[in-house]
Structures are given as C-alpha cells and as structure tokens.
Amino acid sequence: MGAYLYAVLEANAEILKEVGKMKRYTLEKFVEEAGLAAKWRNQGLERGIEKVAKAMLRKGLALEIIRESTGLTLEEIKRLERDIAL
C-alpha cells in the first residue's frame, strides 16, 4: 500500500504543487485582480448617492440643488422621484 501511495503522489507531484499555490491565493486577491473590488466600491457609492438624493427629494429640495449636490442628471433624479412615489 505504501508503494502504491508513493507512486500516486509522485505521478501527481505537479498537481499537488499547484494545489499548494491555490491555497495561498486568497479570495481577496482574486476579487482585487478580477477588478471586482473597484466595481463593488463604485456600485456602493452609486447607491449611497441615490440614497442621499432620495432623502433630499423627501425633504422637498429643488431638483437643481439635488443635481448640483449629487452630480446626478435631472433624468436620474426624476427616476428616483418616481421610485419614491411608487
């Protein structure tokens, strides 16, 4: 049995080396290299800006003030305004 196991390990030495490397390859590194971290950060910022714009709409602030404050277009603000009304 020992000789068989040794033969199997020897035959798969390269695969075992790759597995060892993969263990060191963290999820965080994968996310960063794939560009997902930046994408998720941007999505979070966009959601935050929309949340602020909705709060401003609920307080009755003028669309132009919201546009200047958030950088959203008037069309985007009007879409948010419709979302609130639903």
Secondary structure as GFF3:
##gff-version 3
##sequence-region A 1 86
A	DSSP	alpha_helix	2	11	.	.	.	ID=ss1
A	DSSP	alpha_helix	13	24	.	.	.	ID=ss2
A	DSSP	alpha_helix	27	33	.	.	.	ID=ss3
A	DSSP	alpha_helix	36	58	.	.	.	ID=ss4
A	DSSP	alpha_helix	63	70	.	.	.	ID=ss5
A	DSSP	alpha_helix	74	85	.	.	.	ID=ss6
###
